[in-house]
Amino acid sequence: MNAAPPTIRKQDDLPGATRLEAQGLAWLGQAMADGGACVVPARAGDGWIEEPRLTDGRVTAAAAEDFGRALAVTHAAGAPAFGAAPPGWDGRTQMGRSDIRLRPHAVETGAPRRWGEFYAEDRIAPYIGPGLDTGTLSAADAALLERVCGRLADGDFDSDQPELTRRAAAERGAGIAVARTHGDLWTGNVLWVPTAEVADWAPAAAGRGPRREDAEAETVPTVSATPPTSHERRRNRGAEGTVGVLIDPLAQGAHAETDLAALGVFGQPYLERIVAAYDEASPLADGWRERVGLHQLHLLMIHVFLFGGGYGPQAVAVARRYA
C-alpha cells in the first residue's frame, strides 16, 4: 500500500484567512480545465488549509512560455468587478496583514468603476496615510502619490485588458472587462513543479494555454466510459518537464497587467519568455511596457505598509514617473 503523499498545513494568521485563501485557489483553479495555469489543490477546515508538498524545481524556457499562455486563460476566466473577492467571501475576512480592500463577489450596482478609480481608491490611497504616520513617506512623498491617484481616478492610465480577457467579457455581456487575477504574483508564488507530480490532480488541459482550432484534438479530452488513470494522465501530459503552479493567492478581480507586472518586482527567471508567450496568446494593449511600473506600485505600497524602510523611496521613485 502506497504511503500518502506529504502535505503542508498552514494555520490562520488572522481569523478566516486560510478559508479565504482556499476560496481563492478554488476560483483560480476553475480555469484549469480550459488550459489555465495549474493551481495547487487545497482542503480547508476551521482555521487551517492543507496542500500537497510540491517539489519546487528550476524554471525552463519552455515551462515559462507555457505558463505565460496558461496565465492568459486564467485571466480570461474573468471577475464581476474590480476588487471582487472570490466567491464565498464573508465580507469581513481580510487577505493577510496587507489590509487589502475587497468587494463582494457580485456585479456592482450602477455604473461600474473604471480600473483607474478602483486602483487609486482601493490599492494605492489606503497606504499613503499609514506610510506618512510611520515616517516611511514624507509629506512631499504623500503629495506625489496623491497626484498619481488623481491621474488614475481621472482615467489617464486606463487601458484595455488583454484580448482573451476582453473577448471573454464581451461574450458574457459584461459592461467592463475584469481579469481573474492571482493578486500577489511575485516570483515566490509560482512553483516550478515536475509535470508528473501534478498529474494526479490537474486536469489534462491545465497549464497548456488557450485551445487552438488546429490542435483541438490534442487539448479536448476524449469522452470514455471510465476516467483516465493517473498513469494515463501522466503519459498524456508528459513524464518529463516542468509546469508553473500557482500558490498563496490574493485572488481578486483586477487588471491582467498587474499580475504580469508583479512577476518582475523581485525578479522572475525567463520573465521575457512568459510575457512574450502571454502576448502571443492574448495580445496586450498598446503601451503596456510604459505601464509596468504603475501596475507594480500596489505591491510596493503594500511593502511600504508592512515593512517600511527602503520600500518608501522605491515606491516614490516609481510613482514619480506617473505624477
Secondary structure, 3 states (H helix, E strand, C coil): CCCCCCEEEEECCCCCHHHHHHHHHHHHHCCHHHCCCEECCCEEECCEEEEECCCCCCCCHHHHHHHHHHHHHHHHCCCCCCCECCCCCCCCCCCHHHCCCCECCCCCCCCCCCHHHHHHHHHHHHHHHHHHHHCCCCHHHHHHHHHHHHHHHCCCCCCCCCHHHHHHHHHHCCCCCCEEECCCCCHHHEEEEEHHHHCCCCCCCCCCCCCCHHHHHHHCCCCCCCCCCHHHHHHHHCCCCEEEEECCCCCEEECHHHHHHHCCCCCCCCHHHHHHHHHHHCCCCCCHHHHHHHHHHHHHHHHHHHHCCCHHHHHHHHHHCCC
